[in-house]
Amino acid sequence: MLNTVNTIAKQTFKATFNNKATLALTILLGLSLCLATYIGWQNFKTQNNQRLHYKELVRKQWLAKPDKHPHRMAHYGYLAFREKHELSFFDFGIESFAGVSIFLEAHKQNTVNFSEAGFSNGMLRFGEISVAMVLQVLVPLLIFFLGYNSISAERESGTLKILLCQNVSWKQLLWGKTLGIISVCLSIFIPLILLTILLWASLSNWHISSDSSFRLLVLILSYSVYFFIVSAITVLISAFAKSSKSSLITLLACWIFFIIIMPRISQAIGVKIHPAPSKVEFADAIASDIHKQGDSHTPDDPHYAAIKDSLLKTYQVDDVKKLPFNYGGYIMAEGEKITAKIYSDHQKELNKTFEKQNSITTLTGFINPYLALKNISMALTASDFNTYIDFQNQAEVYRYQLAQKMNKLQIEKISNIAPGEEEKPLAISGKNWAEQSDFNYRFQKLDAVIANGLLALSTITCWLLAIIIFLQYASRWIKTIS
């Protein structure tokens, strides 16, 4: 059986390259992949160098600040940047739309800003050419043109009956044609893999981590499975079609529906089922909850007045100026703790809504392998929604530590007594700012990425198993229509 399958696969491979039109199309797609690889490489170098440059500049400006009151430094704030993963040149994902930096300041959580789309013209909405886009969208078209007549043409020319009479089974024919088509795809994909490994290593400054290596391995396997699934579907449709023309029309209709229409429909359904609040509604809800908890900047606020009375009673003094620490810093620290929790709770609820919206698209992967691969590819190249949220969470942890560090400096080093009578200064040395470390975003490990993308991995695995089973047993249904 294996010899027969291998022979059919070789003949299919040779026939593909003997066809000048197909050969030209294959070469054109190969050139498109080379162009996409170059664009991705340049995109990574340009954007990441910009982020590293401004990250360094922000740090220098922070350390160069003169003697100040710590609370002024807390409001001066810090700018955190999200660096690009070295594999993001392969798949841009939501990189261009998610924003790259966030301004961190006391008492407030800001949104991530400065997305590439915000500084580009409307053409970006039509999509960017990336290696992932070419492999996910254009390679299936190539496969369709390679295999739409793989079996229907044999039926039309009469050679199908001859093959079947020579003890070639339907199972052998389907497997041979599928492997022949995917071998053509791999003849393009394998050189691209080698180029990807080379560029990835250079972008990593030749410091190759085991985590990134496994990410790349899973990425290559996922795309290989995707090509196999598409190749098998193409051959099966050709086997069931009454003519090559109807086979091609069916495949093109599938491409338009599953790759162009369905992703947008699934997104629209997700937004409809799980609507998210507008930016104004979101900000208003936060402001309302903060108002209920009290305002640390208002001396007569009931919540903070109670704290004041408790401190005076504990330390047995009649004025906050007689406390052994800076009362204003203590109140600011308490206010930061309350507002940070309110902001975080609202942000978590908003993120859950977005995750529910995205889950509709992920579940759609069970009927659309393109969406399954798209989610896996973005996750492995750290250009997905989860990476964006993880950056927000790490930035918020840093923001809170920064604000509380400044509050602690105020509590310990700023005087409680009126100007002219102070025992401690109203400003502290700028050397204190160096105690706050720089912000460095750390990407999630592969095990966390796989845990988050388990559903998408399950969908493409189900597709693989279903296709293998169908190739094995499709002959029962094909015989009835032959």
N, C-alpha and C positions, 0 to 999 in steps of 0.2 A: 504493500500500500504506500509506504513512504517513498519508494522509488517512483511510483506513478505520480504522486503529488509533487515530488521534486521536479520531474520532467515537465509537468504542466506549468509549474511556476517558472521554470527557465524559459519555456516557449513564450509565456506571457510577457516576461521581462524583455526578451529579445524583440518580440513583436512591437512592443511599446517604442523602443528606440529606432526601430526600422521605419516607423511612421514619422515623417518629417514635421508634420503639424504638431504632433504630440511632443516630439523632441524640442521643437522651438518653444512650446508652452512650458516645458520642464526647465529649459535654460532660462527663460524669462522669469520664472518663479525663483530660480536659484539666484539670479541677479537681484531680485526684490529682497530676498533674504539677506544678501550681502549688504545692500543699501540700508535695510532696517537695522542690521547689526552695527554698522558704522554710525548711524544716527543715534542708536541707543548708547553706544560708547561715548560719543561726543556729548550727548545729553547728560550722562552721568558725570563726566569730568567737569563740564561747565557748571552745572548746578551744585554739585558737591563741593567744588572749590570755592564757589561763592558763599555757601553756608559756612564752611570752615573759616573763611576769611572774616566774615562778619561775627562769627562766634568768638574768634580771637580778639576782634576789635571791641566787642561788648565787654569781654573780660578785662581788657586793658583799661577801658573807661571806668569800670567799676573799681578797680584797684587804685586808679589815679584820683578818685574823689577825695577832696580835702576833709579836714575835721568837720564833722556835722553832728546834729542830733540824730540818733539811730532811727527815730520814727520818720524823719525826712528821707533817710536812705531806704526805708521800707516802702515809701511811696515813690521813690525814684525808680525802684523796680529793677527787673532783670529780663533780658530777652533770651529765651531758650530756643534752640534750633534743633530740628529733626534731621539727622544725617541720612543719607541714602544708603541702603544695603547694596553691597557690591553686585548682587544678582538682579537688582532692579533695572539694570540696562536691558535685560532680557524682556521684562514685562513691566510697562509703566503703571498698569492698574489704575488706581485713583490718585496716583502721585501728583498729577498736574492739577487736581481739583481739591485736594485735601488741605493745602496750606503747609507751610514749612516752619513757621515760628509762632511763638506765643509770648505775649508780654505778661510777665509775672509781677504782681504788686499786692500790697497788703489789702485785706478786707474784700477782695474781689477776684473772681475767676474769669479770665477773658477767653475768647474763642481763638482758635488757630487761624492765622492770617497769612497773607502774601503767597497765595497759590499761584502757580504758573499760569493758570487759566485767567486769573484776574488781570494779568499784564499782557495777555495775548488777544488777538482779534477773534472774531467769531468762527474762523476756520477750525479752531481747536475742537469745536463742538462736533465736527464731522469725524473726529478721531485722529489719533496719531499713529504713524507707521512705526511699529515695533516688531521685534522678532516674534513675540507671542501672537500679535494680531495676524501676521502673515501665516503662521503655523495653524492658528485656530480657525481662521476665516478663509484664506486663499488655498491652502493645501487641500482641504476637502473638495474644493472646486476642481483642482487638478485630478484628484482621485476619481471624481465623478466622470471626468472626460476620459480618464484612462480605462475605467471599468464599466461604463454604461452599456457597452455592447459586448462585454466579455463573454457572456453566454447567449444573449439574444441574437448576436450576429452568427454564432454557431448554429442556432436553430434556423435562422433565415437562409443560411447557405446550404443547409442540409448536412453539415459535418457533425452536428450534435448526435444524430442517430448513429453515425459511423463510430464515433467515440464510445457511445454507450454499448454498441454491439461488440466492441473490442475489450469487453470486461472492465471498462472504466466506470466506476460507480459515481452516482451523484455526489456522494460524500467526498470522494477523491477530487472530482472536478471543482466543487465549491472551495475546498481547501487549497487546491493548487492555484486557482485563479486569484484567491484572496492573498496568498503568500507572494504570488508574482507581482501583484499591484503594490503591496506594502514594501516589497524589495526595491521598487522604483522610488518610493517615498524615502526609504532609508538611504538610498544612494545620494539624496540631497541632504537628509537630516544628519547623517553621520559626519560629513565634513563640517556642517554647522555646529555640531556638538564639540568637535575638536577646536573650532574657532572660539566657541563660547567658553570652553575651559581655559584657553589661552588668555582671552580678554578678562575673564573673571579673576584669574591669577594675577594679572598685571594690575587690575583695579584694586586688588587686595594687597598690593605692594609685595607680592610673592609670599605673604604670610597667610598660608592657607589653613583655616581652622577646620576641625573635624565636623563641626555643626554645619558650616557652609558646604562642605563636601557632600554630606548626606542630603542636604537640601537639593543640591544639583543632581544627585543620583535619583532621588525620588521624582524630581522634575522631568528628567530624561525618560524614566520609566512611564510616567503619566502620559507624556506626549506619545510615546511608542504605543501604549494601549489605545489611546485615542485614534491614532492612524489605523490601527488594526480594526477597531470597531467600525470606523467609517468605510474602510476597504471591504469588510465583510458585508456591511449593509448594501454597498454598491453592487457587489456580486449577487447578493440575494435578490435585490430588486431587478437586476438584469435577468436572473433566472426565472422570476415570476412574470416578468413583462412579456406581452405578446409580440412586441417589436422593439427594435433599438430606439426608435423615435419616442415611443411611449415611456421607455425606460429613462431616457434623457430628460424628458419633460417632468417625470415624477421626481427625479433626483434634484433638478433645478428648483422645483416647487418646494421640496423638502429643505433645500439650502436657504431659500428666501424665508420660509416660515420659521425654521428652527434657529437660524443664525441672525436674521434681521428683525423679524416680527416678535417672536416669542420672548426674547429677553426684555423688550420694552413692555410687552403685555404683563409679564410677571412682575416687573417693577411697579407698574401702574396698579396692579391688584394689591400688592403689598402696601402701597401708600393708602389705598382706599380702605383696606381692612384695618390697618393700624395707622391712623392719621397721627402725625406729630404736631405739637403746638408750634405756632409761628414764633419768631424771635421776640416779638413784642410780648406775646402771651407768656413765653418762658421767663423773660426778665421780670414781668409783672408778678408772676407767681413767687419768684425768689424774693422780690422786694416786699411782698405781703408777709411772707414767713419771717423775714428779718425784722419787720416792723412789730410782729407779734412777740418776738423774742427780746426786743429792746435794742436801743442804739447806744453803743459804747461812747460815742462822741457827745451824748447829752447827759449832763451831770444829774439831772432830776429824773432820769429814767427809772421806773420802779425796780426793775431787775438789778441794775447796777447800783442803785441806792441801797438796796438790801445787802449787796456785797460790801459796800462801804461801811454800813452799820456793823456788819459782822466782823470786819477787820478792826474797826475801832474798838469793839468790845474785846476781841481776842488779844490785842496788844495793849489794851487799857490806856488808850490815849483819846483826846477829844478833837484831834485835827489830823487829816491825812498827811499833813506836812511833817508830823512827828513820827510817822511810820518809819521803820528801819530800812525801807526800800522805796523805790519810786512808785507811787500809787498809780500814776498815769500809765506807766508801762505794764503794771499788773492788770489794769482794766483793758488795755489794748490786747494783751495776751488772751484774756477771757473772751473778749469780743471776737478775736480771730478764730478761736476754737469753735464758737457758736456759728459764725457766718460760714466757716469752711465746711462744717457738717451740712448746713442748709444747702450750700452750693453743690456739694458732692452728692447729696441725696437727689436733688433735682436732675443733676447731670446723669446719674446712674439710671434714673427713670427714663430720661430722654434716650440714652444709649440702648436701653432695653427695647424701646419702641423701634429704633433703627434696626436692631438685631432681628426683631420680629418681621420687619419689612424685608430684610435680606433673606430671612429663612424661607420666604415664599419662593425666591429665586433659587435657593439651594435645593429645596424640595422638587422644584421643576426639573432639576438635573436627572431625576429618575425617568423622565420622558425626553430629555434632551442632553446628550453627552457633552455638547459644546459648553453648556452652562456649568456642568460638573467640572470639566477641565479648567474653565476660566477661573472658578473659585479656587481650585487647587493651585493653579499657576500664580495667582496674585498672592496667595498665602505664603508660598515657598519663596517668592522673591521679595517678601516684606513690602508689598505695595497694595495691601488690602485694608479693609475697614478696621479689622482687629488691631493691626499695627498702628493705625491712626489713633484709635482709642487708647492703646497702650502708651503711646507718646503723651497723650493728654493726661493720663493717670500719673505717669512718672513726673511730668512737669508740675502737676498739682502737689505731689509729695514734696518736690523741691521748693515750690512757692510757699507752702505752709512752713517748712523748716526755715526758709529765709525770713519770713515775717516773724516767726517766734524767736529766731536768733536775734533779730533787731530789738524785739520786745525785751528779751533777756538782758541785752546790753543796756537798754534804757532802765530796766529795773535795778540793775547792779551798779551802773556807773553814772547815772544822771541824778542830779540833786532833787530833793523833794521840797527844798526851802525856796522862798521868794528870791528873785535876783538881788544881788548885793549882800545876801546873807548865806549864800550857798556854801556847803562844805564840799560838794562835788560840782564839776563843771556842767554847763548846759550843752556842751558839745564834747565829743570824744575823738581820739586820734583816728586818722584815716587808716592806720595800720590794722585797726580792728576789722576792716572789711575783708582782709585776706583770710580771716577765719571761716568765711563762707566759701566752700569749695565751688568749682565751676560745675555747670550742668552738663552731663554727658548721657545721652540717650543710649540705652542698652536694648538690643533687639531680643525678642523672645527666643528661647531655645527651641530646637526642632520638635522635642516631645510636646511642648506646649502648643506649637503650631499645628501638629498632627491632631492633638486633642480637640482644638478649636475647629479644625477642618475635617473631623471624623465623618461627618455626614456626607460631605462632598466626596471624600475618598470611598465611602461606602457605595455611593451612587455609581461611580465609574467602575467599581469592582462588580457591582450587580450587572452593569451593562456588559462587562467582559464575560462573565459567566453565562449570561443570557445568549450572547452572540455565539459562544463556543457550543452551547447546547443546540442552538438553532442550526449551526453549520453541520452538526452531527446528525440531526434528525429532520432537516428540512426536506430531504428527498421524499418523504412520505407524502407531503403536500404538493411538491413539484410534479411528481408522477401523475397526480390526478388531473393536472391542467396541461400536461404535455401532449 
